[in-house]
């Protein structure tokens, strides 16, 4: 069976690879899940893992490049 491309939310289309997206502020906007489901999808590897926004900080982030790569929208180098 052929692998299907994920449905891309409209918000992702205007995302820059250099933007920083906070986990709970942008998680629903870019992935469509609330906090609990978002954490479960990250644990299962269905959504890219987050990184700390600063050393020792509690805020978790994605880069725009991570989100674009997740949806297959990041241009590849040749």
PDB file of N, H, CA, C and O in Angstrom:
ATOM      1  N   UNK A   1       0.838  -1.162   0.000  1.00  0.00           N
ATOM      2  CA  UNK A   1       0.000   0.000   0.000  1.00  0.00           C
ATOM      3  C   UNK A   1       0.894   1.240   0.000  1.00  0.00           C
ATOM      4  O   UNK A   1       1.919   1.259   0.680  1.00  0.00           O
ATOM      5  N   UNK A   2       0.523   2.254  -0.742  1.00  0.00           N
ATOM      6  H   UNK A   2      -0.310   2.238  -1.295  1.00  0.00           H
ATOM      7  CA  UNK A   2       1.315   3.485  -0.863  1.00  0.00           C
ATOM      8  C   UNK A   2       1.198   4.325   0.403  1.00  0.00           C
ATOM      9  O   UNK A   2       0.152   4.356   1.052  1.00  0.00           O
ATOM     10  N   UNK A   3       2.289   5.003   0.741  1.00  0.00           N
ATOM     11  H   UNK A   3       3.139   4.977   0.214  1.00  0.00           H
ATOM     12  CA  UNK A   3       2.307   5.873   1.902  1.00  0.00           C
ATOM     13  C   UNK A   3       1.647   7.198   1.538  1.00  0.00           C
ATOM     14  O   UNK A   3       1.960   7.781   0.500  1.00  0.00           O
ATOM     15  N   UNK A   4       0.739   7.676   2.380  1.00  0.00           N
ATOM     16  H   UNK A   4       0.484   7.203   3.223  1.00  0.00           H
ATOM     17  CA  UNK A   4       0.020   8.920   2.114  1.00  0.00           C
ATOM     18  C   UNK A   4       0.726  10.082   2.774  1.00  0.00           C
ATOM     19  O   UNK A   4       1.252   9.952   3.880  1.00  0.00           O
ATOM     20  N   UNK A   5       0.739  11.210   2.104  1.00  0.00           N
ATOM     21  H   UNK A   5       0.312  11.316   1.206  1.00  0.00           H
ATOM     22  CA  UNK A   5       1.325  12.428   2.655  1.00  0.00           C
ATOM     23  C   UNK A   5       0.373  12.989   3.714  1.00  0.00           C
ATOM     24  O   UNK A   5      -0.845  12.919   3.553  1.00  0.00           O
ATOM     25  N   UNK A   6       0.933  13.552   4.811  1.00  0.00           N
ATOM     26  H   UNK A   6       1.922  13.609   4.942  1.00  0.00           H
ATOM     27  CA  UNK A   6       0.051  14.116   5.836  1.00  0.00           C
ATOM     28  C   UNK A   6      -0.673  15.354   5.318  1.00  0.00           C
ATOM     29  O   UNK A   6      -0.179  16.059   4.437  1.00  0.00           O
ATOM     30  N   UNK A   7      -1.834  15.601   5.874  1.00  0.00           N
ATOM     31  H   UNK A   7      -2.235  15.029   6.590  1.00  0.00           H
ATOM     32  CA  UNK A   7      -2.589  16.804   5.539  1.00  0.00           C
ATOM     33  C   UNK A   7      -1.877  17.982   6.194  1.00  0.00           C
ATOM     34  O   UNK A   7      -1.566  17.942   7.385  1.00  0.00           O
ATOM     35  N   UNK A   8      -1.620  19.026   5.417  1.00  0.00           N
ATOM     36  H   UNK A   8      -1.872  19.058   4.450  1.00  0.00           H
ATOM     37  CA  UNK A   8      -0.852  20.174   5.911  1.00  0.00           C
ATOM     38  C   UNK A   8      -1.800  21.277   6.357  1.00  0.00           C
ATOM     39  O   UNK A   8      -2.592  21.765   5.550  1.00  0.00           O
ATOM     40  N   UNK A   9      -1.739  21.690   7.649  1.00  0.00           N
ATOM     41  H   UNK A   9      -1.095  21.293   8.304  1.00  0.00           H
ATOM     42  CA  UNK A   9      -2.567  22.807   8.101  1.00  0.00           C
ATOM     43  C   UNK A   9      -2.197  24.098   7.368  1.00  0.00           C
ATOM     44  O   UNK A   9      -1.046  24.287   6.974  1.00  0.00           O
ATOM     45  N   UNK A  10      -3.163  24.969   7.192  1.00  0.00           N
ATOM     46  H   UNK A  10      -4.098  24.816   7.512  1.00  0.00           H
ATOM     47  CA  UNK A  10      -2.946  26.235   6.492  1.00  0.00           C
ATOM     48  C   UNK A  10      -1.847  27.046   7.178  1.00  0.00           C
ATOM     49  O   UNK A  10      -1.059  27.702   6.497  1.00  0.00           O
ATOM     50  N   UNK A  11      -1.776  27.016   8.507  1.00  0.00           N
ATOM     51  H   UNK A  11      -2.416  26.483   9.061  1.00  0.00           H
ATOM     52  CA  UNK A  11      -0.784  27.798   9.252  1.00  0.00           C
ATOM     53  C   UNK A  11       0.647  27.414   8.876  1.00  0.00           C
ATOM     54  O   UNK A  11       1.543  28.257   8.920  1.00  0.00           O
ATOM     55  N   UNK A  12       0.865  26.166   8.512  1.00  0.00           N
ATOM     56  H   UNK A  12       0.137  25.482   8.477  1.00  0.00           H
ATOM     57  CA  UNK A  12       2.214  25.687   8.189  1.00  0.00           C
ATOM     58  C   UNK A  12       2.724  26.310   6.892  1.00  0.00           C
ATOM     59  O   UNK A  12       3.930  26.499   6.733  1.00  0.00           O
ATOM     60  N   UNK A  13       1.843  26.623   5.984  1.00  0.00           N
ATOM     61  H   UNK A  13       0.863  26.470   6.113  1.00  0.00           H
ATOM     62  CA  UNK A  13       2.251  27.145   4.678  1.00  0.00           C
ATOM     63  C   UNK A  13       2.980  28.480   4.768  1.00  0.00           C
ATOM     64  O   UNK A  13       3.799  28.780   3.899  1.00  0.00           O
ATOM     65  N   UNK A  14       2.711  29.293   5.790  1.00  0.00           N
ATOM     66  H   UNK A  14       2.046  29.049   6.495  1.00  0.00           H
ATOM     67  CA  UNK A  14       3.375  30.579   5.941  1.00  0.00           C
ATOM     68  C   UNK A  14       4.515  30.548   6.944  1.00  0.00           C
ATOM     69  O   UNK A  14       5.066  31.596   7.283  1.00  0.00           O
ATOM     70  N   UNK A  15       4.874  29.383   7.416  1.00  0.00           N
ATOM     71  H   UNK A  15       4.427  28.532   7.141  1.00  0.00           H
ATOM     72  CA  UNK A  15       5.904  29.244   8.450  1.00  0.00           C
ATOM     73  C   UNK A  15       7.304  29.336   7.857  1.00  0.00           C
ATOM     74  O   UNK A  15       7.600  28.717   6.835  1.00  0.00           O
ATOM     75  N   UNK A  16       8.155  30.114   8.509  1.00  0.00           N
ATOM     76  H   UNK A  16       7.914  30.617   9.339  1.00  0.00           H
ATOM     77  CA  UNK A  16       9.555  30.234   8.095  1.00  0.00           C
ATOM     78  C   UNK A  16      10.375  29.166   8.816  1.00  0.00           C
ATOM     79  O   UNK A  16      10.082  28.855   9.971  1.00  0.00           O
ATOM     80  N   UNK A  17      11.398  28.595   8.167  1.00  0.00           N
ATOM     81  H   UNK A  17      11.636  28.848   7.229  1.00  0.00           H
ATOM     82  CA  UNK A  17      12.242  27.605   8.838  1.00  0.00           C
ATOM     83  C   UNK A  17      12.989  28.179  10.041  1.00  0.00           C
ATOM     84  O   UNK A  17      13.444  27.430  10.906  1.00  0.00           O
ATOM     85  N   UNK A  18      13.114  29.500  10.096  1.00  0.00           N
ATOM     86  H   UNK A  18      12.744  30.108   9.394  1.00  0.00           H
ATOM     87  CA  UNK A  18      13.870  30.137  11.177  1.00  0.00           C
ATOM     88  C   UNK A  18      13.012  30.535  12.366  1.00  0.00           C
ATOM     89  O   UNK A  18      13.544  31.005  13.372  1.00  0.00           O
ATOM     90  N   UNK A  19      11.709  30.362  12.279  1.00  0.00           N
ATOM     91  H   UNK A  19      11.276  29.980  11.462  1.00  0.00           H
ATOM     92  CA  UNK A  19      10.818  30.719  13.383  1.00  0.00           C
ATOM     93  C   UNK A  19      10.949  29.723  14.520  1.00  0.00           C
ATOM     94  O   UNK A  19      11.335  28.572  14.320  1.00  0.00           O
ATOM     95  N   UNK A  20      10.619  30.190  15.721  1.00  0.00           N
ATOM     96  H   UNK A  20      10.305  31.125  15.884  1.00  0.00           H
ATOM     97  CA  UNK A  20      10.589  29.350  16.913  1.00  0.00           C
ATOM     98  C   UNK A  20       9.130  29.231  17.339  1.00  0.00           C
ATOM     99  O   UNK A  20       8.428  30.236  17.446  1.00  0.00           O
ATOM    100  N   UNK A  21       8.676  28.014  17.582  1.00  0.00           N
ATOM    101  H   UNK A  21       9.246  27.197  17.496  1.00  0.00           H
ATOM    102  CA  UNK A  21       7.283  27.760  17.951  1.00  0.00           C
ATOM    103  C   UNK A  21       7.265  27.093  19.320  1.00  0.00           C
ATOM    104  O   UNK A  21       7.848  26.026  19.508  1.00  0.00           O
ATOM    105  N   UNK A  22       6.591  27.730  20.275  1.00  0.00           N
ATOM    106  H   UNK A  22       6.117  28.597  20.123  1.00  0.00           H
ATOM    107  CA  UNK A  22       6.472  27.144  21.616  1.00  0.00           C
ATOM    108  C   UNK A  22       5.502  25.971  21.589  1.00  0.00           C
ATOM    109  O   UNK A  22       4.503  25.978  20.869  1.00  0.00           O
ATOM    110  N   UNK A  23       5.827  24.961  22.395  1.00  0.00           N
ATOM    111  H   UNK A  23       6.638  24.955  22.980  1.00  0.00           H
ATOM    112  CA  UNK A  23       5.080  23.704  22.385  1.00  0.00           C
ATOM    113  C   UNK A  23       3.579  23.894  22.606  1.00  0.00           C
ATOM    114  O   UNK A  23       2.780  23.450  21.781  1.00  0.00           O
ATOM    115  N   UNK A  24       3.186  24.533  23.685  1.00  0.00           N
ATOM    116  H   UNK A  24       3.834  24.894  24.355  1.00  0.00           H
ATOM    117  CA  UNK A  24       1.762  24.622  23.986  1.00  0.00           C
ATOM    118  C   UNK A  24       1.082  25.811  23.321  1.00  0.00           C
ATOM    119  O   UNK A  24      -0.138  25.804  23.156  1.00  0.00           O
ATOM    120  N   UNK A  25       1.836  26.821  22.940  1.00  0.00           N
ATOM    121  H   UNK A  25       2.827  26.827  23.075  1.00  0.00           H
ATOM    122  CA  UNK A  25       1.234  27.973  22.265  1.00  0.00           C
ATOM    123  C   UNK A  25       0.968  27.664  20.790  1.00  0.00           C
ATOM    124  O   UNK A  25      -0.004  28.166  20.225  1.00  0.00           O
ATOM    125  N   UNK A  26       1.808  26.854  20.164  1.00  0.00           N
ATOM    126  H   UNK A  26       2.598  26.447  20.623  1.00  0.00           H
ATOM    127  CA  UNK A  26       1.662  26.575  18.744  1.00  0.00           C
ATOM    128  C   UNK A  26       1.360  25.136  18.402  1.00  0.00           C
ATOM    129  O   UNK A  26       1.124  24.812  17.238  1.00  0.00           O
ATOM    130  N   UNK A  27       1.362  24.262  19.402  1.00  0.00           N
ATOM    131  H   UNK A  27       1.554  24.525  20.348  1.00  0.00           H
ATOM    132  CA  UNK A  27       1.133  22.839  19.137  1.00  0.00           C
ATOM    133  C   UNK A  27      -0.199  22.556  18.463  1.00  0.00           C
ATOM    134  O   UNK A  27      -0.256  21.796  17.496  1.00  0.00           O
ATOM    135  N   UNK A  28      -1.265  23.158  18.961  1.00  0.00           N
ATOM    136  H   UNK A  28      -1.218  23.776  19.746  1.00  0.00           H
ATOM    137  CA  UNK A  28      -2.589  22.940  18.352  1.00  0.00           C
ATOM    138  C   UNK A  28      -2.649  23.566  16.967  1.00  0.00           C
ATOM    139  O   UNK A  28      -3.236  22.991  16.050  1.00  0.00           O
ATOM    140  N   UNK A  29      -2.049  24.732  16.808  1.00  0.00           N
ATOM    141  H   UNK A  29      -1.572  25.199  17.552  1.00  0.00           H
ATOM    142  CA  UNK A  29      -2.083  25.442  15.529  1.00  0.00           C
ATOM    143  C   UNK A  29      -1.389  24.650  14.417  1.00  0.00           C
ATOM    144  O   UNK A  29      -1.882  24.592  13.290  1.00  0.00           O
ATOM    145  N   UNK A  30      -0.254  24.046  14.736  1.00  0.00           N
ATOM    146  H   UNK A  30       0.146  24.092  15.651  1.00  0.00           H
ATOM    147  CA  UNK A  30       0.536  23.370  13.711  1.00  0.00           C
ATOM    148  C   UNK A  30       0.304  21.862  13.617  1.00  0.00           C
ATOM    149  O   UNK A  30       0.530  21.269  12.563  1.00  0.00           O
ATOM    150  N   UNK A  31      -0.147  21.235  14.713  1.00  0.00           N
ATOM    151  H   UNK A  31      -0.331  21.717  15.569  1.00  0.00           H
ATOM    152  CA  UNK A  31      -0.339  19.789  14.684  1.00  0.00           C
ATOM    153  C   UNK A  31      -1.778  19.359  14.933  1.00  0.00           C
ATOM    154  O   UNK A  31      -2.144  18.225  14.625  1.00  0.00           O
ATOM    155  N   UNK A  32      -2.609  20.262  15.495  1.00  0.00           N
ATOM    156  H   UNK A  32      -2.312  21.183  15.745  1.00  0.00           H
ATOM    157  CA  UNK A  32      -4.024  19.965  15.678  1.00  0.00           C
ATOM    158  C   UNK A  32      -4.379  19.197  16.936  1.00  0.00           C
ATOM    159  O   UNK A  32      -5.493  18.683  17.037  1.00  0.00           O
ATOM    160  N   UNK A  33      -3.470  19.099  17.902  1.00  0.00           N
ATOM    161  H   UNK A  33      -2.565  19.516  17.820  1.00  0.00           H
ATOM    162  CA  UNK A  33      -3.740  18.339  19.125  1.00  0.00           C
ATOM    163  C   UNK A  33      -3.629  19.233  20.352  1.00  0.00           C
ATOM    164  O   UNK A  33      -2.832  20.170  20.383  1.00  0.00           O
ATOM    165  N   UNK A  34      -4.447  18.927  21.370  1.00  0.00           N
ATOM    166  H   UNK A  34      -5.095  18.166  21.344  1.00  0.00           H
ATOM    167  CA  UNK A  34      -4.357  19.609  22.660  1.00  0.00           C
ATOM    168  C   UNK A  34      -3.179  19.021  23.439  1.00  0.00           C
ATOM    169  O   UNK A  34      -2.524  18.094  22.964  1.00  0.00           O
ATOM    170  N   UNK A  35      -2.907  19.558  24.638  1.00  0.00           N
ATOM    171  H   UNK A  35      -3.440  20.312  25.024  1.00  0.00           H
ATOM    172  CA  UNK A  35      -1.710  19.221  25.411  1.00  0.00           C
ATOM    173  C   UNK A  35      -1.498  17.722  25.623  1.00  0.00           C
ATOM    174  O   UNK A  35      -0.417  17.210  25.330  1.00  0.00           O
ATOM    175  N   UNK A  36      -2.501  17.015  26.121  1.00  0.00           N
ATOM    176  H   UNK A  36      -3.379  17.431  26.359  1.00  0.00           H
ATOM    177  CA  UNK A  36      -2.333  15.599  26.443  1.00  0.00           C
ATOM    178  C   UNK A  36      -2.066  14.772  25.191  1.00  0.00           C
ATOM    179  O   UNK A  36      -1.148  13.952  25.166  1.00  0.00           O
ATOM    180  N   UNK A  37      -2.856  14.988  24.169  1.00  0.00           N
ATOM    181  H   UNK A  37      -3.601  15.655  24.190  1.00  0.00           H
ATOM    182  CA  UNK A  37      -2.676  14.237  22.922  1.00  0.00           C
ATOM    183  C   UNK A  37      -1.344  14.599  22.263  1.00  0.00           C
ATOM    184  O   UNK A  37      -0.683  13.741  21.678  1.00  0.00           O
ATOM    185  N   UNK A  38      -0.955  15.864  22.359  1.00  0.00           N
ATOM    186  H   UNK A  38      -1.492  16.561  22.834  1.00  0.00           H
ATOM    187  CA  UNK A  38       0.316  16.313  21.790  1.00  0.00           C
ATOM    188  C   UNK A  38       1.481  15.568  22.447  1.00  0.00           C
ATOM    189  O   UNK A  38       2.386  15.090  21.762  1.00  0.00           O
ATOM    190  N   UNK A  39       1.450  15.474  23.776  1.00  0.00           N
ATOM    191  H   UNK A  39       0.715  15.862  24.333  1.00  0.00           H
ATOM    192  CA  UNK A  39       2.502  14.747  24.492  1.00  0.00           C
ATOM    193  C   UNK A  39       2.540  13.278  24.107  1.00  0.00           C
ATOM    194  O   UNK A  39       3.621  12.708  23.954  1.00  0.00           O
ATOM    195  N   UNK A  40       1.373  12.654  23.946  1.00  0.00           N
ATOM    196  H   UNK A  40       0.495  13.117  24.071  1.00  0.00           H
ATOM    197  CA  UNK A  40       1.314  11.246  23.546  1.00  0.00           C
ATOM    198  C   UNK A  40       1.884  11.043  22.148  1.00  0.00           C
ATOM    199  O   UNK A  40       2.625  10.088  21.916  1.00  0.00           O
ATOM    200  N   UNK A  41       1.550  11.926  21.219  1.00  0.00           N
ATOM    201  H   UNK A  41       0.949  12.702  21.407  1.00  0.00           H
ATOM    202  CA  UNK A  41       2.057  11.808  19.841  1.00  0.00           C
ATOM    203  C   UNK A  41       3.577  11.989  19.800  1.00  0.00           C
ATOM    204  O   UNK A  41       4.257  11.346  19.001  1.00  0.00           O
ATOM    205  N   UNK A  42       4.110  12.863  20.660  1.00  0.00           N
ATOM    206  H   UNK A  42       3.557  13.386  21.309  1.00  0.00           H
ATOM    207  CA  UNK A  42       5.566  13.048  20.730  1.00  0.00           C
ATOM    208  C   UNK A  42       6.213  11.777  21.271  1.00  0.00           C
ATOM    209  O   UNK A  42       7.228  11.325  20.739  1.00  0.00           O
ATOM    210  N   UNK A  43       5.632  11.192  22.330  1.00  0.00           N
ATOM    211  H   UNK A  43       4.808  11.559  22.762  1.00  0.00           H
ATOM    212  CA  UNK A  43       6.163   9.949  22.913  1.00  0.00           C
ATOM    213  C   UNK A  43       6.160   8.807  21.903  1.00  0.00           C
ATOM    214  O   UNK A  43       7.073   7.981  21.883  1.00  0.00           O
ATOM    215  N   UNK A  44       5.123   8.767  21.063  1.00  0.00           N
ATOM    216  H   UNK A  44       4.381   9.437  21.079  1.00  0.00           H
ATOM    217  CA  UNK A  44       5.016   7.707  20.058  1.00  0.00           C
ATOM    218  C   UNK A  44       5.888   7.960  18.831  1.00  0.00           C
ATOM    219  O   UNK A  44       6.043   7.079  17.984  1.00  0.00           O
ATOM    220  N   UNK A  45       6.460   9.168  18.733  1.00  0.00           N
ATOM    221  H   UNK A  45       6.334   9.884  19.421  1.00  0.00           H
ATOM    222  CA  UNK A  45       7.317   9.490  17.603  1.00  0.00           C
ATOM    223  C   UNK A  45       6.550   9.956  16.369  1.00  0.00           C
ATOM    224  O   UNK A  45       7.106   9.990  15.271  1.00  0.00           O
ATOM    225  N   UNK A  46       5.285  10.311  16.540  1.00  0.00           N
ATOM    226  H   UNK A  46       4.833  10.283  17.432  1.00  0.00           H
ATOM    227  CA  UNK A  46       4.474  10.762  15.408  1.00  0.00           C
ATOM    228  C   UNK A  46       4.631  12.254  15.153  1.00  0.00           C
ATOM    229  O   UNK A  46       4.297  12.742  14.073  1.00  0.00           O
ATOM    230  N   UNK A  47       5.134  12.972  16.135  1.00  0.00           N
ATOM    231  H   UNK A  47       5.405  12.576  17.012  1.00  0.00           H
ATOM    232  CA  UNK A  47       5.417  14.405  16.043  1.00  0.00           C
ATOM    233  C   UNK A  47       6.861  14.582  16.490  1.00  0.00           C
ATOM    234  O   UNK A  47       7.296  13.897  17.416  1.00  0.00           O
ATOM    235  N   UNK A  48       7.622  15.482  15.861  1.00  0.00           N
ATOM    236  H   UNK A  48       7.268  16.038  15.109  1.00  0.00           H
ATOM    237  CA  UNK A  48       9.018  15.665  16.259  1.00  0.00           C
ATOM    238  C   UNK A  48       9.144  16.098  17.726  1.00  0.00           C
ATOM    239  O   UNK A  48       8.292  16.828  18.232  1.00  0.00           O
ATOM    240  N   UNK A  49      10.201  15.652  18.403  1.00  0.00           N
ATOM    241  H   UNK A  49      10.894  15.059  17.991  1.00  0.00           H
ATOM    242  CA  UNK A  49      10.404  16.056  19.798  1.00  0.00           C
ATOM    243  C   UNK A  49      10.763  17.541  19.907  1.00  0.00           C
ATOM    244  O   UNK A  49      11.309  18.140  18.980  1.00  0.00           O
ATOM    245  N   UNK A  50      10.442  18.104  21.051  1.00  0.00           N
ATOM    246  H   UNK A  50       9.999  17.618  21.804  1.00  0.00           H
ATOM    247  CA  UNK A  50      10.776  19.504  21.312  1.00  0.00           C
ATOM    248  C   UNK A  50      12.137  19.593  21.981  1.00  0.00           C
ATOM    249  O   UNK A  50      12.711  18.589  22.402  1.00  0.00           O
ATOM    250  N   UNK A  51      12.637  20.816  22.069  1.00  0.00           N
ATOM    251  H   UNK A  51      12.170  21.632  21.728  1.00  0.00           H
ATOM    252  CA  UNK A  51      13.906  21.088  22.749  1.00  0.00           C
ATOM    253  C   UNK A  51      13.675  22.230  23.724  1.00  0.00           C
ATOM    254  O   UNK A  51      12.755  23.025  23.530  1.00  0.00           O
ATOM    255  N   UNK A  52      14.492  22.329  24.771  1.00  0.00           N
ATOM    256  H   UNK A  52      15.239  21.683  24.929  1.00  0.00           H
ATOM    257  CA  UNK A  52      14.338  23.451  25.702  1.00  0.00           C
ATOM    258  C   UNK A  52      14.643  24.772  24.996  1.00  0.00           C
ATOM    259  O   UNK A  52      15.560  24.854  24.178  1.00  0.00           O
ATOM    260  N   UNK A  53      13.866  25.802  25.322  1.00  0.00           N
ATOM    261  H   UNK A  53      13.122  25.736  25.987  1.00  0.00           H
ATOM    262  CA  UNK A  53      14.075  27.119  24.723  1.00  0.00           C
ATOM    263  C   UNK A  53      15.364  27.755  25.228  1.00  0.00           C
ATOM    264  O   UNK A  53      16.000  28.527  24.510  1.00  0.00           O
ATOM    265  N   UNK A  54      15.748  27.434  26.454  1.00  0.00           N
ATOM    266  H   UNK A  54      15.231  26.807  27.037  1.00  0.00           H
ATOM    267  CA  UNK A  54      16.997  27.930  27.032  1.00  0.00           C
ATOM    268  C   UNK A  54      17.522  26.882  28.001  1.00  0.00           C
ATOM    269  O   UNK A  54      16.745  26.082  28.523  1.00  0.00           O
ATOM    270  N   UNK A  55      18.822  26.873  28.249  1.00  0.00           N
ATOM    271  H   UNK A  55      19.453  27.522  27.825  1.00  0.00           H
ATOM    272  CA  UNK A  55      19.379  25.890  29.182  1.00  0.00           C
ATOM    273  C   UNK A  55      18.728  26.023  30.566  1.00  0.00           C
ATOM    274  O   UNK A  55      18.709  27.107  31.148  1.00  0.00           O
ATOM    275  N   UNK A  56      18.211  24.940  31.070  1.00  0.00           N
ATOM    276  H   UNK A  56      18.227  24.059  30.597  1.00  0.00           H
ATOM    277  CA  UNK A  56      17.585  24.936  32.382  1.00  0.00           C
ATOM    278  C   UNK A  56      16.169  25.491  32.392  1.00  0.00           C
ATOM    279  O   UNK A  56      15.526  25.507  33.441  1.00  0.00           O
ATOM    280  N   UNK A  57      15.673  25.944  31.256  1.00  0.00           N
ATOM    281  H   UNK A  57      16.196  25.932  30.404  1.00  0.00           H
ATOM    282  CA  UNK A  57      14.333  26.516  31.190  1.00  0.00           C
ATOM    283  C   UNK A  57      13.262  25.452  31.045  1.00  0.00           C
ATOM    284  O   UNK A  57      13.553  24.316  30.670  1.00  0.00           O
ATOM    285  N   UNK A  58      12.022  25.821  31.342  1.00  0.00           N
ATOM    286  H   UNK A  58      11.787  26.744  31.646  1.00  0.00           H
ATOM    287  CA  UNK A  58      10.917  24.871  31.234  1.00  0.00           C
ATOM    288  C   UNK A  58      10.224  24.926  29.871  1.00  0.00           C
ATOM    289  O   UNK A  58       9.617  23.941  29.448  1.00  0.00           O
ATOM    290  N   UNK A  59      10.307  26.055  29.188  1.00  0.00           N
ATOM    291  H   UNK A  59      10.800  26.855  29.532  1.00  0.00           H
ATOM    292  CA  UNK A  59       9.630  26.199  27.900  1.00  0.00           C
ATOM    293  C   UNK A  59      10.247  25.254  26.865  1.00  0.00           C
ATOM    294  O   UNK A  59      11.467  25.122  26.772  1.00  0.00           O
ATOM    295  N   UNK A  60       9.384  24.607  26.097  1.00  0.00           N
ATOM    296  H   UNK A  60       8.392  24.714  26.173  1.00  0.00           H
ATOM    297  CA  UNK A  60       9.803  23.677  25.056  1.00  0.00           C
ATOM    298  C   UNK A  60       9.430  24.264  23.699  1.00  0.00           C
ATOM    299  O   UNK A  60       8.380  24.889  23.551  1.00  0.00           O
ATOM    300  N   UNK A  61      10.304  24.058  22.703  1.00  0.00           N
ATOM    301  H   UNK A  61      11.157  23.551  22.823  1.00  0.00           H
ATOM    302  CA  UNK A  61      10.076  24.662  21.385  1.00  0.00           C
ATOM    303  C   UNK A  61      10.366  23.686  20.244  1.00  0.00           C
ATOM    304  O   UNK A  61      11.050  22.676  20.411  1.00  0.00           O
ATOM    305  N   UNK A  62       9.822  24.029  19.090  1.00  0.00           N
ATOM    306  H   UNK A  62       9.266  24.850  18.955  1.00  0.00           H
ATOM    307  CA  UNK A  62      10.210  23.449  17.807  1.00  0.00           C
ATOM    308  C   UNK A  62      10.758  24.591  16.969  1.00  0.00           C
ATOM    309  O   UNK A  62      10.422  25.751  17.207  1.00  0.00           O
ATOM    310  N   UNK A  63      11.584  24.281  16.007  1.00  0.00           N
ATOM    311  H   UNK A  63      11.858  23.339  15.814  1.00  0.00           H
ATOM    312  CA  UNK A  63      11.961  25.286  15.014  1.00  0.00           C
ATOM    313  C   UNK A  63      10.998  25.125  13.841  1.00  0.00           C
ATOM    314  O   UNK A  63      10.398  24.066  13.655  1.00  0.00           O
ATOM    315  N   UNK A  64      10.864  26.174  13.069  1.00  0.00           N
ATOM    316  H   UNK A  64      11.351  27.034  13.221  1.00  0.00           H
ATOM    317  CA  UNK A  64      10.022  26.087  11.886  1.00  0.00           C
ATOM    318  C   UNK A  64      10.514  24.993  10.950  1.00  0.00           C
ATOM    319  O   UNK A  64       9.714  24.327  10.292  1.00  0.00           O
ATOM    320  N   UNK A  65      11.828  24.805  10.889  1.00  0.00           N
ATOM    321  H   UNK A  65      12.478  25.346  11.423  1.00  0.00           H
ATOM    322  CA  UNK A  65      12.407  23.774  10.030  1.00  0.00           C
ATOM    323  C   UNK A  65      11.944  22.379  10.446  1.00  0.00           C
ATOM    324  O   UNK A  65      11.682  21.536   9.588  1.00  0.00           O
ATOM    325  N   UNK A  66      11.838  22.123  11.767  1.00  0.00           N
ATOM    326  H   UNK A  66      12.051  22.808  12.464  1.00  0.00           H
ATOM    327  CA  UNK A  66      11.365  20.817  12.237  1.00  0.00           C
ATOM    328  C   UNK A  66       9.929  20.566  11.791  1.00  0.00           C
ATOM    329  O   UNK A  66       9.594  19.469  11.344  1.00  0.00           O
ATOM    330  N   UNK A  67       9.097  21.573  11.911  1.00  0.00           N
ATOM    331  H   UNK A  67       9.370  22.464  12.274  1.00  0.00           H
ATOM    332  CA  UNK A  67       7.685  21.432  11.549  1.00  0.00           C
ATOM    333  C   UNK A  67       7.541  21.253  10.039  1.00  0.00           C
ATOM    334  O   UNK A  67       6.783  20.398   9.580  1.00  0.00           O
ATOM    335  N   UNK A  68       8.267  22.059   9.274  1.00  0.00           N
ATOM    336  H   UNK A  68       8.883  22.753   9.647  1.00  0.00           H
ATOM    337  CA  UNK A  68       8.208  21.931   7.819  1.00  0.00           C
ATOM    338  C   UNK A  68       8.719  20.568   7.358  1.00  0.00           C
ATOM    339  O   UNK A  68       8.148  19.973   6.445  1.00  0.00           O
ATOM    340  N   UNK A  69       9.779  20.072   7.975  1.00  0.00           N
ATOM    341  H   UNK A  69      10.243  20.556   8.717  1.00  0.00           H
ATOM    342  CA  UNK A  69      10.307  18.749   7.623  1.00  0.00           C
ATOM    343  C   UNK A  69       9.293  17.655   7.964  1.00  0.00           C
ATOM    344  O   UNK A  69       9.165  16.675   7.231  1.00  0.00           O
ATOM    345  N   UNK A  70       8.581  17.823   9.067  1.00  0.00           N
ATOM    346  H   UNK A  70       8.686  18.619   9.663  1.00  0.00           H
ATOM    347  CA  UNK A  70       7.559  16.850   9.465  1.00  0.00           C
ATOM    348  C   UNK A  70       6.494  16.695   8.383  1.00  0.00           C
ATOM    349  O   UNK A  70       6.028  15.586   8.119  1.00  0.00           O
ATOM    350  N   UNK A  71       6.117  17.788   7.769  1.00  0.00           N
ATOM    351  H   UNK A  71       6.495  18.689   7.984  1.00  0.00           H
ATOM    352  CA  UNK A  71       5.104  17.766   6.717  1.00  0.00           C
ATOM    353  C   UNK A  71       5.704  17.573   5.324  1.00  0.00           C
ATOM    354  O   UNK A  71       4.969  17.553   4.337  1.00  0.00           O
ATOM    355  N   UNK A  72       7.016  17.431   5.231  1.00  0.00           N
ATOM    356  H   UNK A  72       7.613  17.447   6.033  1.00  0.00           H
ATOM    357  CA  UNK A  72       7.657  17.212   3.936  1.00  0.00           C
ATOM    358  C   UNK A  72       7.726  18.461   3.079  1.00  0.00           C
ATOM    359  O   UNK A  72       7.776  18.369   1.853  1.00  0.00           O
ATOM    360  N   UNK A  73       7.728  19.635   3.712  1.00  0.00           N
ATOM    361  H   UNK A  73       7.687  19.710   4.708  1.00  0.00           H
ATOM    362  CA  UNK A  73       7.730  20.897   2.971  1.00  0.00           C
ATOM    363  C   UNK A  73       9.077  21.594   2.977  1.00  0.00           C
ATOM    364  O   UNK A  73       9.214  22.665   2.386  1.00  0.00           O
ATOM    365  N   UNK A  74      10.059  21.022   3.619  1.00  0.00           N
ATOM    366  H   UNK A  74       9.948  20.151   4.099  1.00  0.00           H
ATOM    367  CA  UNK A  74      11.379  21.644   3.668  1.00  0.00           C
ATOM    368  C   UNK A  74      12.118  21.293   2.380  1.00  0.00           C
ATOM    369  O   UNK A  74      12.248  20.118   2.038  1.00  0.00           O
ATOM    370  N   UNK A  75      12.604  22.312   1.664  1.00  0.00           N
ATOM    371  H   UNK A  75      12.498  23.267   1.942  1.00  0.00           H
ATOM    372  CA  UNK A  75      13.328  22.019   0.411  1.00  0.00           C
ATOM    373  C   UNK A  75      14.582  21.196   0.697  1.00  0.00           C
ATOM    374  O   UNK A  75      15.253  21.401   1.708  1.00  0.00           O
ATOM    375  N   UNK A  76      14.883  20.285  -0.182  1.00  0.00           N
ATOM    376  H   UNK A  76      14.339  20.118  -1.004  1.00  0.00           H
ATOM    377  CA  UNK A  76      16.074  19.450  -0.019  1.00  0.00           C
ATOM    378  C   UNK A  76      17.222  20.031  -0.805  1.00  0.00           C
ATOM    379  O   UNK A  76      17.024  20.657  -1.846  1.00  0.00           O
ATOM    380  N   UNK A  77      18.428  19.822  -0.303  1.00  0.00           N
ATOM    381  H   UNK A  77      18.589  19.314   0.543  1.00  0.00           H
ATOM    382  CA  UNK A  77      19.633  20.291  -1.004  1.00  0.00           C
ATOM    383  C   UNK A  77      20.054  19.280  -2.038  1.00  0.00           C
ATOM    384  O   UNK A  77      19.860  18.076  -1.871  1.00  0.00           O
ATOM    385  N   UNK A  78      20.636  19.788  -3.118  1.00  0.00           N
ATOM    386  H   UNK A  78      20.794  20.766  -3.254  1.00  0.00           H
ATOM    387  CA  UNK A  78      21.117  18.872  -4.176  1.00  0.00           C
ATOM    388  C   UNK A  78      22.601  19.036  -4.349  1.00  0.00           C
ATOM    389  O   UNK A  78      23.203  18.362  -5.185  1.00  0.00           O
TER     390      UNK A  78
END
